Amino acid sequence: MTPAAADLIIRPVRAEEYERLGKLLVAAYAALPGMPQPDEQPDYYAMLANVAARAARPALTVFVATNAAGDILGSIDFIDDMRHYGSGGPASTISDAGGVRLLGVDGAHRGRGTGKALADL
């Protein structure tokens, strides 16, 4: 783990952070090379922004990585039961499986181990 990642606090997102995290995820995904932009896929970006809806799902936990000052640096969604994934695809038919979704890191904090720390939960 890099020194910056060693200073991270990873925990479930708090309700008062939903809007801020949603904006971070929209910006992070929109900045990815080749990723369609919000005006091209408004439903997808609305889902990214709606952290409250995802956090309300019983089989899903939205984790955030913060620094000591409480700044949100990134997040990941952990699905503890793929039957509740909600995609309608074959992933929802797998029993005894968990998954991750929507890993995102603030562009100003990329390359410092935040994403890896979130994925290593």
C-alpha positions as CSV (number, residue, x, y, z in Angstrom):
1,M,0.0,0.0,0.0
2,T,1.3,3.4,-0.9
3,P,1.8,6.0,1.9
4,A,-1.2,8.0,0.7
5,A,-3.4,4.9,0.7
6,A,-2.2,4.0,4.2
7,D,-3.7,7.3,5.4
8,L,-7.2,6.5,3.9
9,I,-10.3,5.8,6.0
10,I,-12.6,3.4,4.2
11,R,-16.2,3.2,5.6
12,P,-19.8,3.1,4.5
13,V,-21.1,6.4,3.0
14,R,-23.1,8.7,5.2
15,A,-26.5,10.2,4.2
16,E,-25.1,13.7,4.3
17,E,-22.4,12.7,1.8
18,Y,-24.7,11.2,-0.9
19,E,-24.9,14.4,-3.0
20,R,-21.2,15.1,-2.9
21,L,-20.3,11.5,-3.7
22,G,-22.8,11.5,-6.6
23,K,-21.2,14.6,-8.1
24,L,-17.7,13.0,-7.7
25,L,-18.8,9.8,-9.5
26,V,-20.4,11.7,-12.4
27,A,-17.2,13.8,-12.8
28,A,-14.9,10.8,-12.5
29,Y,-16.8,8.7,-15.1
30,A,-17.3,11.6,-17.5
31,A,-13.5,12.1,-17.5
32,L,-12.7,8.6,-18.5
33,P,-11.3,8.4,-22.0
34,G,-13.9,7.0,-24.4
35,M,-16.7,7.1,-21.8
36,P,-20.0,8.4,-23.2
37,Q,-20.9,11.8,-21.7
38,P,-23.8,12.6,-19.4
39,D,-25.9,14.0,-22.3
40,E,-25.3,10.8,-24.3
41,Q,-26.3,8.5,-21.4
42,P,-28.4,10.5,-19.0
43,D,-30.0,7.5,-17.3
44,Y,-26.6,6.0,-16.5
45,Y,-25.3,9.2,-15.1
46,A,-28.5,9.7,-13.1
47,M,-27.9,6.3,-11.5
48,L,-24.3,7.3,-10.7
49,A,-25.5,10.5,-9.1
50,N,-28.3,8.8,-7.1
51,V,-26.1,7.4,-4.3
52,A,-29.1,7.5,-1.9
53,A,-31.1,5.0,-4.0
54,R,-28.1,2.6,-4.2
55,A,-27.3,2.9,-0.5
56,A,-31.0,2.1,0.3
57,R,-30.7,-1.3,-1.3
58,P,-30.4,-4.0,1.5
59,A,-27.8,-6.1,-0.3
60,L,-25.6,-3.2,-1.3
61,T,-23.1,-1.1,0.7
62,V,-21.6,2.0,-0.8
63,F,-18.1,2.5,0.7
64,V,-16.1,5.7,0.5
65,A,-12.4,6.4,1.0
66,T,-11.7,9.6,2.8
67,N,-8.7,11.4,4.1
68,A,-8.2,12.5,7.7
69,A,-9.9,15.9,6.8
70,G,-13.0,14.0,5.7
71,D,-12.7,14.7,2.0
72,I,-14.2,12.0,-0.1
73,L,-11.6,10.7,-2.5
74,G,-13.4,7.8,-4.1
75,S,-16.0,5.0,-3.6
76,I,-17.0,1.5,-4.5
77,D,-20.4,-0.3,-4.3
78,F,-20.2,-3.8,-2.7
79,I,-23.1,-6.2,-3.5
80,D,-23.1,-8.9,-0.9
81,D,-25.7,-11.0,-2.7
82,M,-25.7,-11.0,-6.5
83,R,-29.3,-12.1,-6.6
84,H,-30.0,-8.4,-5.7
85,Y,-27.6,-7.0,-8.3
86,G,-30.6,-5.7,-10.3
87,S,-29.0,-5.7,-13.8
88,G,-31.4,-8.4,-15.1
89,G,-28.5,-10.2,-16.6
90,P,-26.9,-13.6,-15.7
91,A,-25.0,-12.1,-12.8
92,S,-28.3,-12.1,-10.8
93,T,-28.6,-15.8,-11.1
94,I,-25.3,-16.7,-9.4
95,S,-25.8,-18.0,-5.9
96,D,-23.3,-17.6,-3.0
97,A,-21.6,-14.7,-4.8
98,G,-20.9,-11.1,-4.1
99,G,-19.6,-8.4,-6.4
100,V,-18.4,-4.8,-6.8
101,R,-19.6,-2.0,-9.0
102,L,-18.9,1.6,-9.7
103,L,-15.4,2.1,-8.5
104,G,-14.6,5.7,-8.9
105,V,-11.8,8.1,-7.7
106,D,-11.7,11.8,-7.7
107,G,-9.4,12.9,-10.6
108,A,-7.2,15.0,-8.3
109,H,-6.5,11.9,-6.2
110,R,-5.8,9.3,-8.9
111,G,-2.5,7.4,-8.9
112,R,-2.2,7.4,-5.1
113,G,-3.6,4.0,-4.3
114,T,-7.2,5.0,-3.5
115,G,-8.9,2.8,-6.1
116,K,-6.7,-0.2,-5.2
117,A,-7.4,0.3,-1.5
118,L,-11.2,0.3,-2.2
119,A,-10.9,-2.8,-4.4
120,D,-8.9,-4.6,-1.7
121,L,-11.7,-4.2,0.9
